């Protein structure tokens, strides 16, 4: 089997004027697809090629080798595409209460998220995550950092690699981040917070994509997340 790219949940120009069509074409068509294609090349002949992408990330995260970097980057991007929406949904009252309880207000959350993202040196990802006790944290992780490797549930992420914003904002990361906060998909964030396992599916998979029912059942879950059965995901595989 091979890992495959997820489809964008909106048209490639739907995020304008916050994120341009040109940026999305480069980001999605070149960077994201390159991570997936490179991952497929790297796992040829290895048992990893039959694992879910979540399992690959967890199996390789301690070495942080090329397989981990490409698997995590592919997963992070798939999650990121779902974190933004041209519909600009606002937080529900229940989600606002959660934010208020943790950060005092949505404005304070936005300010802290913005500060963490601006303060991240070099490339990486800024996450809103849920801890095992239900508390929320903003985490700025370098390079291909992924909260699955830390036992955390990802709720929201912003890509702060330069390829995510340079064509639109050059070196003005702060302006990009402000625009990002305008298009956060709060419906997606809330589903990730409230559903167990979390809502996010990293790709498109049906039973027909796999060769056996047993294989499909196994691929539905990553059960060895640092000893915790807290994050079950469907890998993005096809049968080729």
Secondary structure, 3 states (H helix, E strand, C coil): CEECCCCCCCCCCCCCCCCCHHHHHHHHHHHHHHHHHHHHHHCCCCHHHHCCHHHHHHHHCCCCCHHHHHHHHHHHHHHHHHHECCCCCCCCHHHHHHHHHHHCCHHHHHHHHHHHHHHCCCCEEEEEEECCCCCEEEEEEECCCCHHHHCCEEEEEEECCHHHCHHHHCCCHHHHHHHHHHCECHHHHHHHHHCCCCCCCCCCCCHHHCCCHHHHHHHCCCCCECCECCCCCCCCEECC
